[in-house]
Amino acid sequence: MRSITIIAVLLAANVACAQDAPKQTVFGDLDNMVLSTGSGKIRIMDQAGKIRWSCPAGNAHDCWMLTGGNVLFADGQIKEINPKTNEIVWQYKPKETAGGGAFACQRLDNGLTVVGENSTGRILEVDQDGKIVFQMPVKPFRKGNHNNIRMVRKLKGGNYLVCLSGEHIVREYTPKGKIVFEVKVDNIAFSAVRLDNGNTLVGHIDQLTEFNPRGEEAWKFSNKDIEDVAITWMCGVHVLPNGHIAVGVYRAYENGKGNGLFEITRDKKLVWRYSNPGVDGNMMSIQVLDPDGKPLPGDTLR
């Protein structure tokens, strides 16, 4: 009878230990911390997938770790928050919000903030006092539509790379509105990055496609390219200084399977993936940081 009791105690202890063991959410070799948006939060996770910081957000599409340590994000409004205090230190609130407000943001070296305003179909630059110092409408635009504009990036030469999501088009505009580059993709044009080689990488749900300056396909990655790894809607992309590509995945899980974030090499090898079904279902923007949670040295391709 005593031996049965001992066995029962040991079994109970093993069950308790199993319940206390941390759930594995990162698979592969993640050496850095990661900033991302997902499921009503902006969050920073460590190399094991543990959330080190988060703050509530709306339908968050874009996020940046700024060099000073604050986090800039777009969730209909544009907000800059101090992660140490959770204080909002700067924000821009669109006057028009039908369709979602503003989904894209980018802090420039001169202190201005680029805003992609979906509800008005405008590209803005806003100063630290909240004053609009530059604005440019883009077309086509449909009032109240949720899919007018996604990511917007001001390029080194001063032009703007714009994702016209519902039209499945990525365009480069001069500040006067002249179109100097355009590609059409086969799904929602969510993200676009101008690479150092002059090509443009576009994230469009089922595929990542790299186009040369003539609009010709130079490279592609399908969400079916990695065997036994479930990938759904690829949205935000971050091209790391080493050439790897990190991706945020919307509607990440189907039937309890899938991955919210992942990183691949240029030869389509998986570096790591983050999977946490039932907790983080709608990931979008991603920025891989250094091991201490700062922007990677030499990181400009966002």
Secondary structure, DSSP 8 states (H G I E B T S, - for coil): -HHHHHHHHHHHHHHHHHHHS----EEE---S-EEEEETTEEEEE-TTS-EEEEEE-SS--EEEE-TTS-EEEESBSEEEEETTTTEEEEEE--S--TT-SEEEEEE-TTS-EEEEETTTTEEEEE-TTS-EEEEEE-SS--TT-TTS---EEE-TTS-EEEEEGGGTEEEEE-TT--EEEEEE-SS---EEEE-TTS-EEEE-BSEEEEE-TTS-EEEEEETTSSTT----EEEEEEE-TTS-EEEEEES-EETTEE-SEEEE-TT--EEEEE--TTT---EEEEEEB-TTSSB-TT----
